[in-house]
Amino acid sequence: MRIARVAGAATAAAVAGTAFIASFGSPAGATPAGSASTITPETLAAQKVIDDESIADKAIGALMSKPSTWKVGAGQELEPVVTLKDTNGATHVRMNRTYEGLEVVGGDLVAHQSKAGTLTSVSQGLTKVLDLSVKPAVTGAVATKAALTLDAVTKKITKLQADKKYAPELVVDAVDGTPTLAWRVTTKGKQADGTPSRLATYVDAETGKVLRRVEGIHTIDGEGNTLYSGTVPLQVKQNGSTYELRDETRGGTYTTDMNNAEDSLLCQLLGFGCAAGTVVTSPTTTFGNGSNDDRATAAADAQYGTNVTWDYFKNVHARDGIFGDGSGSYNRVHYGNDYVNAFWDGEKMTYGDGDGVGYGPLVSLDVAGHEMTHGVTENTSGLEYSGESGGLNESTSDIFGTAVEFYADSAEDQGDYLIGESFILDGGDPLRRMDNPSFDGNSVNCWSSSTGDLDVHYSSGVGNHFFYLLSEGSGTKTIGGVEHSSTTCDGSTIAGIGRDKAEQIWFRANSTYFTSTTDYAGARDATVKAASDLYGASSPEVAAVEATWTAVSVS
């Protein structure tokens, strides 16, 4: 009998930007196991995750001494996943099980030991010692065909297809108490209410019969008490007795806490060894308390911003996530100390907490939309991040960051054309204004031959000014409770065609006509083509696009 002795909890793998501005705790939680000892609320609350291999060794040794009692027979291996310790010294070792190298689904167990190390009981569902052949009579291809056969379950799922990420896998299926060699086939599709489906179908490896199906997408309604958007709905994932800030309905997006650490020099220079942070958890489905004294509050803002941005691009522009393939990214919050910035690095969004003096945490809705849009641009036009194309890149992020803020329709953070106003402390000025970009003292309202020489955050002013005028027109008006006022560079009057149309035009231009080196003159041509595609070559919208570019000195 071979028993694996692997102690310690599983750790998250580290994964390998574009900054938002130019000048511009590790949550606790474990899955408590049952115990033969008396557990009081105080004991449970003080239960700790420990990394002590000797405790797991003692548990495994006790299990080995009575294999028939604990159903641990020949060919099995046990892998300790996590060890919990109560304040009274009792311990609980949670383990996974394999048989002849195959995962035993339903074979997990928890060994409970007294302070003295005596095995007092075992929590497990397996009731039989494993003794079966691991040679399948049917192939994985046959099992896949069976999994794709429509039945009462899969008729509720559309676009059912084999998931290329997961090859059919042989396992021992012991969930129903009768261990059976089975193929686990993973398929994907869409459930009746629009929720994604990731279905695991277990097919008897001897007969080819479908044994059971398990939906891998679990939706749990939670909520976040945020810094900037009030109380908001969130989708969260249950993991044992805790909940993770993870949304399986939006590509598996999630949020981690960096615990104020920063990326190492090796990560910054070569992209290796970058810290992923710790997934934010809560003992309930509620995250945060609306203030900075709860580290989950900023995390709730970031997750909500990701969710709204995902929904905006999907529902308004039919884009399935940042990458367009339905996969998600993730957020890192509480990055560094007094870090007044946020960035997208090709895989994830990272948010600093601000300096606490002039700036709060940079997790506002428009920043989330801004950062995720850098990902969209990276995976569509690929606008080079320098010169005029860099200004267009930044402008595109400001445009859709603003669009996300309007889309959210939040009473706490009303839509406007101000950038980053939510995290400015003590009533300070926003970082940028799209109605009057030169308000910040660095950005430009009107194009000139030197525009491309500016920092991209300032040359973006031309694109921002264009988008505001195309949406709202020139003159003065109140939007989101804030007075906006915009003038043209040539003294003309622009009526505006409405933000919804302006968004459609800019999105199509970026996804269809912009290239990596598009400059402002090229952006004029691209948006005219986009408007012509959407509304007709002789439409008022095309005329408005042409007039508005002229109004910001782009001909």
N, C-alpha and C positions, 0 to 999 in steps of 0.2 A: 504494500500500500504506500503510495507516494503522497505526501502532504506538503503543500507549499507553505512556507513560512515567510510571508511578505507583510510586514507590519506598516502601520501608518496610513493616514487618510490619503485618498487620491488627490492629486494636485492638478490645477488647471494648467494647460499647456500655454506657453507664451507664444504670441503670434506677432509676426511682422506683418513736408506737408505744406498743407497749404494753410498758412496762418490767417486768422480772421481779421486781425488788425495789423498795421505796420508799426505804429508806435502804440498802435491799437492792441472709516475705521473698519477698519476691517470688520464688517458686520459678523457677529457671532451667530451660530445656529448649527445645530446638529440634529440628526435623526435619533431621538431617544428610543431605546429599546425597552421592552418589558423586563421586569426583574422579579426574581423570587423574593428579594428583600422588600421591606416596607418602604415605599417611596412617598415622601411628603412633598407638598408644593415647594418648600424651601430646598429640599434635596434636589428635585428636578431642575429648579431654576439655576442651581449652582453646578449642575452636571457639566463636566469638561471633556473636550476631546483631547486625548493624550497620545503620545507616540512612544510606546514602550513595548518592544518586540517580545520581551519575556512574558508579558501577560498573554499575548496571543499564543506563544509557544505552550504555555501551561494549558490553555484552553484546548489547543489541538492535541496535546498529549493525552488529556483526559478523554477527548472524543475517540482517540485511537484505542484507548484501553478497553472501550466497550463498543465496538463497531456495530453490533446488532442492536444495541439499545439506542444509539444515536444515528443509526442508518448511514454510517460512514464506512463503506466497504472498499474492496480492492478496485484499483484503477481510478480512484477519486483523488482530487486535489482540492484543498481549501485555500482561498486567498482572503486573508483579513483585509477589510476595507476601511474600517474605522473602529477605534476603541474608545468607549465612553467610561468615565469614572464618576461615581456619586461621591458626595461629601462623606458618606459613611465608609468609603473604601471599596464598596462593591464595584465590579467592572462588568462591562457588556461588550463583547467582541462580535461585530457584524462581519459575516463572511459570505463570499460567493463560492460556488462549487463548479468543478468541471469533472467530466467522466471520460476517460481515454482521450483527453485533450479537447473535448467538446463542451461548450457551455451547457449547464443544466438549468434550463429555464424553470423557475419555481423551486430551485434547490438551495436558495439562500437560507442562511440560518443566523441566529444570534446565540452565542454561548454566554451564559450568566455565571459569574463567579463571585464568591464571597471575598471579603478583605483578605482572608488567609489564602486565597487562590484556589479554593475548592469549587469544582463545577457543581452548581446547584440545580440548574435546569437549562434546557435548550428550547428556543422558539424556532420552529420550522414547520413547513407544510408537508415535507416529504415523509411518507409513511412506510416506504419500502426500500430495502437495500437495492442499489442499482446492479442489475445483472442482465445485460442485453447486448446484442450484436450492434456494432457501429458501422456495418457495411450496408449501404442503401441498395434497395432493389430497383428503385426508379431514379432517374437522373434529375439534376437541378433544372434542366430545360423542361422536362415533363412537369415538374413541380410548379415551375413558373406559369406554364400554360394552364394548369389547374387553378392557380391563384388568380389568373386573369379571367376566369370563367364567371360570368355574371350570376349572382344569386340574390337572395333577399337583402343581403348587406350591401354588396357592390352595386346593385341597381340604384342605390341612393348616391352613388359617386359617379361623377362624370369625368371624362378624360383619363380613365384608369389606364395606367401603363406601368411597366416595370421601371423601377428607379435604378438608373445606371450607376448611382453612387454605391449601391449595395448589391453585391453578387449573392445569389442564393447560398444560404449557409446551413450546414448540418448542425443540429443541436439535439439535445435530449429534452423533450418537452414533458415536464413532470407537473405541470400546473394542476391537472385534474386528479393527481394522485397515482396515475398509472404511467410510469415512465415509458416514453415512446420515442424512437428515433424519428426525427422529422426534419424536413427542409423548412427553413424560415425564408419566405420570399417577401421582399419589401416592394410595395407598389405606391405610386403617387397619383393624385387626382384632386378633385374638388368635391366637397360635401354639398348637400342640398342647399344649405344656407350660405354657401360661398366660402366657407372656411376650408383652407387647404386640407388634404388628406394624405397621411403617410401610414399606410396600412401594412401591418405585418401578418401575413397569412402562414399558418403552420400546416404543412402538408405531410401526411404519413409517408415516410420514406420506404415503407414496405408495400403499401397498397396504392399510393397516389391520391388518397382521399383527403379532402380538406378537413382538418381537425377543428380549427377555430381561426378567428381573425381578431386582431387587436389594433385599434386606432391609436396611432402615435402622436396625433395632434390633440393636446388637451387644453381646452380653453377654460380659464377660471376668471371670473370678473373680480377685479380688484380696484383699488383707487389710490391716487397719490395726492397728498397735501403738499402742493408745490410752493416755490418762492414767488413765481410770477403769474401763474395761471389759475390760482385757487385750487379747489378740489376737482380732480379730473379722473375720468375712467381709465383704467389700465387693464391689460390682459397679463396675468401672471402665471407662473408654473409652480405647481406643488412638488416639493421634493421631500418626502417623508413628512415630518411635522412642521416643516418650514415652507416658505414661499419664496421663489426667486423672481427677481425683476427681469423676466424673460418672456418674450411674446412669440409663441409658436405660430400665430396667425399672420405674422408679418416677417416671414423668412427666418424666424428664430432670433430676432434682434434682442439684445440684452445690454445691461449696464453693469459696469464694475466700479469698485472704489479703489483708487490708486493709493489711498492712505497717505497722500501728500508726497509720495515718491516721484522721482522723475526718471526718464529713460537714461540708461547708461550711455557713456560716450561711444561704446561699441555699437549700441543700437542706433544712435544718432548718425554715426558715420557710415556704418555698414548694414544696418537693419537687422543685426543679430542680437539675440538675447533681450528683446524688448519685453517689458513687463506688461502682462495682461490685466493685472489687478484682480480683485476678489469679487465674484458675482454678489451683488447686493441682495440681501435676504431680509425677511421679516417673519416673525412668529404668526402674523395674521396677514390678510390680504391687503392691508393698508400700509402704505409706504410714506414715511415722512410726517412731519407735524406742521409744515408751513414755515419753519424758521431754520436758521443755520445751526441751531444747537442739536439738530438731528441730521446726521450725515446722509440719511436716506432721502432728505427733502430735495437736495440738488439732483440726486439720482432720479427722483420721480420727474423733475423738470426735464432732464435729458431724455429719459425714456418716452415721456409724453411728446416731446418735440420730435423724436424719431418717428413715433407713431403717426402724428399729424402729417409730417412730411411724406411718409410712405403713402398715406391715404390721399394726400393732395396729388402726388404724381400719378398714382394709380387711377383715381377717380376723375381727375381733370384731364390728364394727358395719356391715360392708358399705359403708363410705364410701370412695369412690375418690379419695383424696388430700384435701388441705386444702380445696380448692374444690369437691370433689365431682364434678369433670368429668375426672379423670384427669391433669390438668396438675400439674406440680411447681412448687416454689418454689426458693429457694437459701439457702445460709448464707454469712455473712461472719464470719471469725474474725480474731483479732489486731486488734481495733478499739480505737484510741486507746492511750494510755499509762496504766497503773494504773487502767483502767476496770473498776469492780466492778459490772457489770450485764450484762444481756442483754435484747433486745427484739425484738418482732415489729412491723413497720410496714405490714402489709397485703400485702406482696410477699415478704418474706424475713425470715430470722432473723439477728440480729447478736449476736456474743459478744465480751465483753471478756476480757482476760487476768487480771483481778484485780490486786491490788496487790503480790502476792508476799510479803506479810507475814501477813495474816489470811485472804486469799482467793487461790486459784489460778484458772486459767481456768474460766469458767463454762459449760463444755461437757458437763456431766454428762447422763446419760440423762433424769432427771426434769426438768431445765431444758429440754432439747430437746422433750420431750413437752408441757411447760407452754407454751412459746412457740408451737409448732405448733397447740396447742389454741385459742389466741387466734384463730388464723386460722379454725379450724373454727367457733368461736362467731361470729366476724364474718360468716361465710357461712351461718349458720343463724339463731339467735335474734337476733343483733345486740345483745346486752345492752349497754345504755348504760354507759360506763365512769365512773360516778359514783353516789353514794348506794348503796342496797342492791343495785340491779342491778349496779353496779360490783363490789361484794363478791361477788355470785354469779358474775360474769365471772371474777374472780380465783380463786374457789373451783373453778370448772369446770376451769380450767387446772391447779390443784394436783391435783385429782381424777384427771384423765387423764394428767398427768405422772407421778403415782404409779402409775397403771395401766400405763403404758408400762414403767416400771421393773420391775414384777412380770412383765409380758409377756416382757421380754427374758430373764428367768431366768438372769441372769449371776452366776457365782460370785464375780466381782470386785466387783460392785455389786449386792448382794442387795436384793430388794424389801422396802420398809418404808414407813412413813407419815411419814418425815422428809423435809423439803424442802431440797435443796441441801447435804446433808451431805458429799457427795463432795469438793467443792472448798474446804471449810473446812480451813485448815491448823492444824497443831499440836494436833489433837484438840479443836478448839473446838466450840461448840454449833451445831446446824443452824439455818438461818434460820427455819424454822417446823416445828411438829409438829401433825399432824392429830388425834392422840389427845388432845392437851392444848394447843390453840392459844395459850392465855394464857401458856404457858411463855416466850414471847419478850418478855413484859412489855408488849406493845402490842395484840396480837390478843385477841379476846373469844371465850369458849366459848359464851356464852348470849346470845340476842337480847334487846334492850331497845329502847325508843323512840328511843334515841340512837345505835343501831348505824349508821344511815345517815349519821351525821355524821362517822364515822371515815374515815380513809384506806382505800381499797378493799382494800389488802393486809392490813389488820387486821380490817375488817368481814367479810372472807372466812372468818374463823375459825368463824363460825356454820355455814356450809355445810360446811367441812372437818370440824368436829366431828360434824355430822349424818352425813356420809358414813362416817367412821370407825366410829361407833356402829352404823350400819346394816349395815356390812360385818362388823365384828369383835365388836361388843357391848361392854358396859361391863366393868370389872374390869382385871386385869393379865394380860398374856401376852407371850411372847417371839416377835417376828416379824423374820425376817432377821437374827437374831443380836442384836437390840436389844430391850430391855425396853420395852413400851408399857403405859401405864396410863391409863384414861379413866373419868371419873365423869360422871353426868348432872346437869342443873341442878335437877331436881325430886326427886332421891334415888331415882329408879326404877332398875330393873335391865333392861338391854336385852340380848337374846340374840344379835342379829345374824343376818343371812340369808346371809352370804358375799359376798365382794367381787365375784364374777362377776355375781350378780344385781343388786347395787347399781350396778355400772357400766352395765348394760343399762337400768336404770330412769332413771339420771341422763342418759344419752345420749338416750334417747327424750324425756325431758322437755325437754331443751335443743333438740333438733332439731324437736320437734313442738308443744310447748306454751308454752315460754318466749317472751316477746316482748321488745322492747328495754327496756321499763320494768318487767319482772317484779321484784317485791320478794320478801322471804322468805315472806310469807304466800302470795303467788302461787306461789312455788316449792313450797310444801307442796301446794297444789291440783294443780299440774302433775305432781309426782312421784306423787301418789296416782292421778291419771289414767293416768300411764305404767305404774305397777305393775298397775293394773286391766286395762289393755290387754294386758299381757304375761302376767299370771298369774291374772287373774280378779278380779272386783269383791269377792268374798268370800274371797279367798285370804289365807293367812298373811302373804304379802309385803306386801299392802296394809295389813294391820293393823300390821305392823312399821314401815312407812313412817310411818304416823300416830303411832304411839307414839314413834318416834325424834324426829320434829319436836317433839312435846310435851316430850321429854326435853331439848331445847335451847331451850325456851321460845318456840317458834313455834307459834301456835295458829290 
